[in-house]
Amino acid sequence: MFIAANSLGLGSCWINTVKDILNPNNPDSKALRNKLNLEDKYIPVGSCIIGYPKKEGIIKEHKADYVRKFY
C-alpha cells in the first residue's frame, strides 16, 4: 500500500500502536473492538494513514520527553 500510495503522489505512514490499542487482553479496548465488530481471535498488527503531503511547510519539533500510553 505504501509503494502504491507513493506512485500516486500520496504520502503514507505506518501506525504501530493499533496492536496495543486493540489487543483483546487490554480491558480498555473492549468498547472499540465491539464498535469495529472485531472478534477476539483477530489481533491487528498495524495500520496506515494515506494522504496528500504538504509540499512546503514547517515540521513541528517533537518533544524529547513526551510519551503517550494508550493502555
N, C-alpha and C positions, 0 to 999 in steps of 0.2 A: 504494500500500500504506500509506503514511503517513497519508493522509487517511482511508482506511477504518479503520485501527487507531484513530485519534483518535475517529472516530464511534462506535466500540465501547467507548470509555473506556480504551483502551490507550495506552501510551507507545511511542515508536519513536526510533531513532537510526540515521543513515547511517554506515556503516563504510567509509571510503575506502581503507584500507591494503590491502584484498584485491587490488587491482590490482598492487601491488608484490610482495606475498607470493606470488601465483600467476602471476606473469609467466613465460612459458616461457623467456625469456632469463636468468632467475635460476636458477643451478645448485642453489641450496638449495631450490627449490620442487618439484623433480622427484618426490621421495617423496610429498609431499602431493598433487600433481597425479595421480600414479598411484593413490593411495588413493581419490581422488574420481572416478577414471576420466575425467579431463578431458584431452581431446586438445589438442595444441599449437596447433591452429588457433583455439581459443577462449581469449579473454583476458577474464576477469571484470573489470568496471569498478567494482564496489562491492557491498555487501551491506547488510542492515539487521537490527537486532535489534528485537524487539517483545515487550513485557511489561507487567505491571501496575506503574505508577509508584507510588512512596511518596507517601502523602497528606501526611505530615509527616515531618520529619527534618532532619538536618544534612547539607548538601552539603559534601563533602570539598574542601579547598582544593588547587588544582593547584600543583605546584612549577614555578616560573618557569624554572628552568634544567634541567628534566628532559626529555630527548629519548630516544626509543627507536627504534632502527633494526631493521627486520626483514630487511634484505638486505645 
